[in-house]
Amino acid sequence: MLIDPQLLAEQIKAGKRRALSKAITLVESTRRDHRAAAVELLQLLAPSAGGAIRIGISGVPGVGKSTFIEALGNYVIGKGHRLAVLAVDPSSSLSGGSIMGDKTRMEELSRQVDAFIRPSPAGSTLGGVARRTRETMLLCEAAGFDVIFVETVGVGQSETAVADMTDLFLLLLLPGGGDDLQGIKRGIMELADLILVNKADGELAAAARHSAADYRSALTLIHPRTSGWKVPVKTCSAAEGKGLSEAWDKIEEYRALIGKNGQLAHRRAAQAKSWMWSEISEGLLTTFKQDDRIRSQLSELEQGVTGGLVPPTLAAAKLLDLFLYDQ
């Protein structure tokens, strides 16, 4: 398939959805010729990207992330925005398969003209974020989407991956307290810029209010990552559409703050630097594994390591010496 990055870039800037989907498939490809075309495409689109507010959304299993994203997404579109949802689906560690069900769970949102939903398999990427999510965000921004949601697989220390590529990190929690509060890792709380206790309806409404109070108390022990910002803890019901306007108001307030005090520019610059080093690391590892000298020794050394005959540090040292010095 012959790819013309210049033509593809023009189609994306013209808002053609098929071109955007094609471009995302291109940047997700591992083929060398595709990567070269993807790099050229991103360079062409860079001046048109960067204008969206990027929101990372994570939460414990069962918290209702898809329902919340659909509800907030419809609200945001109703406010005149164009929304791109990058939903990272869990991949099987055995088969590599992915259910890719988010688009079917967000039926109403997927029918919106101003919404674009792109599920991508998480694969083995740290934090449940597809490796090319950063590039996909830039493509969506160039296509005119001014709000981007990045949904991650779940909660854990590795969620720093999504916090490192978005402007605001939104944490969804379930009503509860005591043991539930103990189960939330400090690291994930430190990343949060906005905390919402979902499912605050019916019999759970009172529990949600109590949980929000508990989380507010817990946050007094944590220094917020954004200067001048006190992390809000609110309740909401995605199923009933309650609390969405208040949540969006806080998101806009946060974006205005970091834009005004220079933290947005500083954070975007740090993210770009982190992205560069991530690409270097991934590129070096790929080159290392594809090297013929490494391939010739890798299987034997792996068997030695798994059989307990060769210490892993020794095997790694031998392979690195072979790669770096045996020219």
BELWO-V58829 format. One record per residue. NEAR is the number of other C-alpha atoms within 8 Angstrom. D_CENTER is the distance of its C-alpha to the mean C-alpha in Angstrom with 2 decimals. Layout:
NEAR|D_CENTER / NEAR|D_CENTER
//
This chain:
2|29.21 / 3|29.93 / 6|27.07 / 7|28.03 / 10|25.14 / 8|27.33 / 7|27.99 / 12|24.41 / 11|23.35 / 8|26.15 / 10|25.25 / 14|21.62 / 11|22.99 / 7|25.48 / 9|22.83 / 10|23.60 / 7|20.98 / 6|22.37 / 10|21.99 / 13|18.29 / 8|17.77 / 8|20.00 / 11|18.18 / 10|14.78 / 8|16.88 / 11|18.50 / 12|15.60 / 8|14.44 / 8|18.07 / 6|19.40 / 6|22.88 / 6|24.31 / 6|25.73 / 11|22.53 / 12|20.66 / 8|23.52 / 12|23.33 / 12|19.58 / 8|20.20 / 9|23.09 / 12|21.23 / 11|18.49 / 7|21.42 / 9|23.19 / 12|20.40 / 10|19.31 / 6|21.99 / 9|20.75 / 12|17.09 / 9|15.66 / 7|17.22 / 10|14.54 / 10|13.19 / 12|9.41 / 13|8.53 / 15|5.89 / 13|7.79 / 14|8.86 / 11|12.43 / 10|15.21 / 7|16.29 / 5|18.54 / 11|17.41 / 9|16.98 / 12|13.36 / 9|14.28 / 11|17.53 / 11|16.12 / 9|13.65 / 11|16.68 / 12|19.02 / 11|17.17 / 10|16.32 / 9|20.03 / 10|21.04 / 12|19.06 / 12|20.56 / 7|23.86 / 6|23.62 / 6|23.64 / 11|20.04 / 12|18.31 / 15|14.94 / 14|12.26 / 12|10.04 / 13|7.41 / 13|8.01 / 15|7.32 / 16|10.86 / 12|12.59 / 12|14.75 / 9|18.21 / 7|18.98 / 4|22.48 / 5|22.41 / 8|18.94 / 7|19.09 / 9|16.47 / 7|17.60 / 10|15.37 / 8|16.75 / 10|14.39 / 11|16.32 / 6|19.52 / 8|18.56 / 11|17.88 / 8|21.25 / 7|22.29 / 10|19.18 / 10|19.17 / 7|22.74 / 7|22.05 / 5|23.00 / 8|20.54 / 13|17.48 / 9|15.52 / 10|13.50 / 9|12.02 / 12|11.31 / 10|10.44 / 12|11.58 / 14|9.65 / 11|12.91 / 7|13.65 / 9|10.59 / 8|10.27 / 13|7.88 / 16|7.32 / 13|4.71 / 11|7.24 / 8|9.11 / 8|9.56 / 9|6.35 / 8|7.92 / 9|11.12 / 10|10.29 / 9|9.42 / 13|12.79 / 15|14.53 / 12|13.75 / 14|14.97 / 14|17.99 / 12|18.70 / 9|19.17 / 13|16.23 / 12|16.21 / 12|13.59 / 14|9.98 / 14|8.06 / 13|4.45 / 12|5.85 / 15|5.54 / 12|8.92 / 10|10.76 / 11|12.04 / 9|13.16 / 9|13.70 / 9|11.01 / 14|8.31 / 10|9.28 / 10|6.78 / 13|4.06 / 12|7.51 / 7|8.62 / 10|6.92 / 11|7.48 / 13|11.03 / 14|11.10 / 15|9.68 / 13|11.34 / 12|12.67 / 14|14.65 / 11|17.73 / 10|20.80 / 14|24.33 / 10|26.20 / 9|27.40 / 6|29.11 / 6|27.71 / 8|24.44 / 10|24.05 / 7|25.02 / 6|22.35 / 8|19.45 / 9|18.75 / 6|19.59 / 8|16.62 / 13|14.13 / 10|16.69 / 10|16.89 / 10|13.27 / 12|13.73 / 13|14.94 / 13|15.89 / 13|16.91 / 14|18.08 / 16|20.41 / 15|20.20 / 14|23.16 / 15|25.61 / 8|28.28 / 5|31.53 / 6|32.49 / 10|29.18 / 10|29.54 / 8|31.60 / 11|29.44 / 16|26.36 / 11|28.36 / 11|29.51 / 12|26.05 / 13|24.85 / 9|27.94 / 10|27.23 / 10|23.71 / 10|25.22 / 8|27.79 / 8|25.36 / 10|23.50 / 7|26.85 / 6|26.59 / 8|23.26 / 7|23.09 / 10|20.41 / 7|18.15 / 7|19.02 / 5|22.72 / 4|24.66 / 7|22.20 / 5|23.08 / 10|20.18 / 9|21.30 / 12|21.52 / 10|22.32 / 12|23.14 / 13|22.28 / 14|23.06 / 15|20.74 / 9|23.53 / 6|26.11 / 9|24.14 / 9|25.19 / 11|23.52 / 13|21.11 / 8|23.11 / 7|23.21 / 10|19.45 / 10|19.02 / 8|21.90 / 10|20.24 / 10|17.07 / 8|19.55 / 8|21.62 / 10|18.86 / 12|17.92 / 8|21.68 / 8|22.20 / 10|19.79 / 10|21.00 / 7|24.57 / 7|24.60 / 8|22.82 / 10|19.82 / 11|17.43 / 8|19.11 / 8|19.24 / 9|15.56 / 10|14.68 / 8|17.41 / 8|16.20 / 10|12.70 / 8|14.73 / 8|16.93 / 8|14.33 / 8|12.96 / 8|16.65 / 8|17.39 / 8|14.55 / 8|16.09 / 8|19.48 / 8|18.79 / 8|17.49 / 8|20.37 / 8|22.94 / 8|22.07 / 8|22.33 / 8|25.59 / 9|26.88 / 8|26.49 / 8|28.06 / 9|31.03 / 6|34.29 / 8|35.68 / 13|32.75 / 10|32.90 / 7|36.62 / 9|36.24 / 9|32.89 / 8|34.16 / 7|37.20 / 10|35.37 / 9|32.73 / 8|35.67 / 10|37.32 / 12|34.32 / 7|33.78 / 7|37.57 / 7|37.85 / 7|40.17 / 10|38.01 / 8|35.98 / 7|32.30 / 6|32.81 / 8|35.81 / 12|34.12 / 8|31.24 / 8|33.86 / 8|35.91 / 11|33.08 / 8|31.98 / 9|35.65 / 10|36.10 / 12|33.17 / 7|34.05 / 6|37.83 / 6|39.36 / 4|39.69
//
